[in-house]
Amino acid sequence: MSLTLATHGADCIIGAVIVQAIQAHFSVAGPEVLDNPTRAVLLEEGPEKVIFEDQHNRADGAKKAVRSYHFTVAALCRTKDARTDAHALYRAARAVVLGVMPALTAAGIGITGGGVAEGDVTYRLDGLDVGGGLVLGQFSLQYRDGVG
């Protein structure tokens, strides 16, 4: 399926570009990359996973055309050194996310502000036993929504 700004919106394109960049980076011999997994069972198996998930998208105050897109990227490892492996995997995924600006611009996204910004990083989720090491980072990106 071909995604366009007119039919899918900037937020959908942003997420797709980021997921494609992560998949390309880890395509040779890397972890499984999950795009907005819909079932918990998808998280239960496998030694290493990188998980992308949309969080929310909101208008930025009085600037109606400027929006902030928020997403998370997590590294999940169930290896002998799960905690340290999760940190290394997260750092690799983080570098991809922070370096995705040229691909977003090429996809027609009008970036405002300073580009992709990393927010809080957590190491566990309440009520979820991942059976290994977890590093989950929150990210945001301000963009100009030219459609609408």
N, C-alpha and C positions, 0 to 999 in steps of 0.2 A: 504494500500500500504506500502510495506517495503522500507525504504530509505537506500541507501548505499552510502558510500563515492565515490565509483567508478562510480556509475550511476547518482548521484545527486550533488555531490560535498560537500565540507566542509561547505560552506556558507548556503546551504539548510539545512544540518543537524543541524548546530548551531541554526538557526531560529526555526526549529522544536522542538529541545530539550528545548529551552527557552519557547516557547509557551506551550508545554506539562507541564513544571514545573509550569507555571502561572496557567494553567487550573486546575492542581491537587491541588494547594494551595487554590484556590477559589471554588473548586467543591461542597462543602457541602452547604454552604449558602452564596454565594458571588455574585459579579457582573458578568454580561455577559462578556466573554473574546472573543475578536475579533482578528483574525489572518489576517492581511493585508486586511482590508475591501475594497471591490471593488466598493461599491456604497455608496454615502453619506446618503441615506435613512437608512442604517444600523446604523447610528449614531444618528438618530433623535428621537428614542423612548427608553424608559427605564430609571430608576432612576440612575443606576451605570453601568459603563463600564470600562474595562481595554482593551486598544488597543495596539497591537503589530504591528509594521510595519518595514519591511526591508527598508533601506535607500540606502546604496551603499557598494561596496566591491572594494578594490583597492590594487595593489601591493605596497609594501613599499620600494621604491627606488631601490637600487642596489641588494637588497636581493630578488631575483625573487620568491623564494619559500615562502617568508613571506608576508602575506596579512593582511589587516585590514578590518574587517566586522563591519559595522555601522548600528544601528537600533534605533528605538524610542519605548518607552513605555509611554502610556498616561493613566491618570485616569480622567474620566469624570463623574461628579455627577450632578444630577438635584434633589436635596433634599432640605429640608428647610435650612440646613446649607451647601449649595453646596460648597462654597470655602473651608471651613475647612474639610469637608468630602472628597473632592478631594485630599487634602494634605495627609490625613490619608490613603486613598486608594493607593495613589502613593507610600507612604513610605512602605506599605505592599508589593506592587508589586516590588518595588526597592530591597527590602530585598531578594525576591525570585531570581531576576535577578543576584544580586551580589553573591548569594550563589549557583549558578548553575554549578560552575567549576567541581565538581566531576562527575556530569552527562555528561558534555561535554567530559571529559577525558574518561569516560566509553564508550562513543559513538565513540571513536577513534580519537577525535580532538586533534591535537598536538598544545597545547597552548604555545605561546611565550610571552614575556613581563610579565606584572603583572596581567594578567587575565582581566576580564570584568571591564571596567572603565566608570564611569559616567561623562558625559560632561555637556553641558549647560542644564538648566531647564527653561522652559518658561511657561507662564500662560495664554497665548492667542495666537491665530493664526489670522493673518491679513486676513480679508475677510470672516471669519467663525464665526458665532454666534452659540455657542454650547448650549445656553440656560441654562447655569449653571456654575459650577466650573470646571476648567481644569488645570491639571498639566502634562506637557509633558517633559520627560527627554530623552536626547540623550546619547547613549551608544556606546562603541566600544570594539573590542576584536581583538588582534593580534593572528594569528595562522599560522602554517606551512602547506602549501598546498602540500601534497605529491603526488598528481595525476597530470599528465599533462606533 
